[in-house]
Amino acid sequence: MTLYADLAAERALAAERAGQKIVVEVKSFVGLAKLQELKIALGQYDIYASFLELLAPERKLYAAVSAQIHADFFSRSAIQVVMRRTRLPLIVVDIRHRGGCAMDQLTKYRELIKQILTEYVTLTKRTKTTGPESQLLMDDVRGHYMWLKLGWEKGRRVQYITVYVRLCDGKLWIEEDWTEDGIATELLRAGVPQEDIVLAFNAPDSRSQTESVAA
């Protein structure tokens, strides 16, 4: 079994020893059920801390949240009581930029592509009850979002990708798209700028000639 935290880093802490090694688990809290997300985060912290104590005792584990989430959620009196009792080491950070890309925008793109794909699959299941089954594969950590069709049709095994979108360098790379109107159209309607959509299924030298979006 392999466990991953979001970020491992070297950080000099003036109040402690210089160059202390830390591990930061970044929590987005983008869903509506933030109390449930906090419950999950506390459980994850305990698991990660136990493994770090065994495998890397020189590292200290922190949870990190955005300044906005801290102000909107963690500043509540009831949540502060929970934080005091659990003694969760918390780092409040300005995550508007990470590697030159707006983190709030990345979060928006993740949620948007998941919403669009979920709507596609829900509509498909309502209108077509036989044939290959639609499946969604969503990986927020690595930024891969895929709509697959699997099953049997006319005695033959069917398995193919209907839509595959990945987040790379702050842009939405559409690697595969067999929808009627094109998922790029949905993204544009939702307010995603043309320059943030890449039709990766087109050859690089022809993308600039695409009418709807530009690479």
Buried (B, 14 or more C-beta within 10 A) or exposed (E): EEEEBEEEEEBEEEEEEEEEEBBBBBBBBBEEEBEEBBEEBBEBBEEBBEBBEEEEEEBBBBBBBBEBBBEEBBEEEEBEEBBEEBEBBBBBBEBEEBEEBBBBBBBBBBBBBBEBBEEBBEEBEEEEEEEBBBBBEBEBEEBBBBBBBEBEEEEEEEEEBBBBBBBEEBBBBBBBBBBEEBBBBBBBEEEBEEEBBBBBEBEEEEBEEBEEBBB
